[in-house]
Every structure is written in C-alpha cells, then in structure tokens.
Amino acid sequence: MDWILSYYDKGMLLSVFIIVALNVICLAIAFLCLKYVERCADAGIFMNDFNKHAFNVDLNAQALNEIKPVA
C-alpha cells in the first residue's frame, strides 16, 4: 500500500493526464490525416473523370446543322 501512495505522491495524476492527452492528440492527428487522404482521393477521382469525359463531345453533321448561330 505504501508504494501506491508514494507513486501517487510522485505524480500519478500527472502520469494519467499525460497518457490520456497523448492518446487524444494521436487520435486527432490520425483523424486529420484521414480527412486529408479522403480529400486527395476525391480530387484524384474528379480529375480522372474530368479528363475522361470533359472533352468528349459527340457531334454529328445533323447536330451541327441544328445549332443556330447567335445574332
């Protein structure tokens, strides 16, 4: 029982606080990293789809004749 009291007197409360704070900081950093990776993945998917489909315009001669010029 004396060793428990001596450990508490030497800063057990501070030790517990540091352990909890370190875990919370690590979880926050991991969450921010995951959000960054998600944003990069979304941007990559968008750029891939944009490059595939943005400039693909299928116009045939009839469609070109139906377009009326703006006066």
HUZIVEN-V399077 format. One record per backbone hydrogen bond with DSSP energy under -1.0 kcal/mol. NH is the residue of the N-H (numbers start at 1). CO is the residue of the C=O. Records with the same first field share a line. If there is no record, write none. Layout:
# HUZIVEN-V399077
NH=CO + CO
This chain:
# HUZIVEN-V399077
5=1
6=2
7=3
8=4
9=5
10=6
15=11
16=12
17=13
18=14
19=15
20=16
21=17
22=18
23=19
24=20
25=21
26=22
27=23
28=24
29=25
30=26
31=27
32=28
33=29
34=30
35=31
36=32
37=33
38=34
39=35
40=36
41=37
42=38
43=39
44=40
45=41
46=42
47=43
48=44
49=45
50=46
51=47
52=48
53=49
54=50
57=55
64=60
65=61
66=62
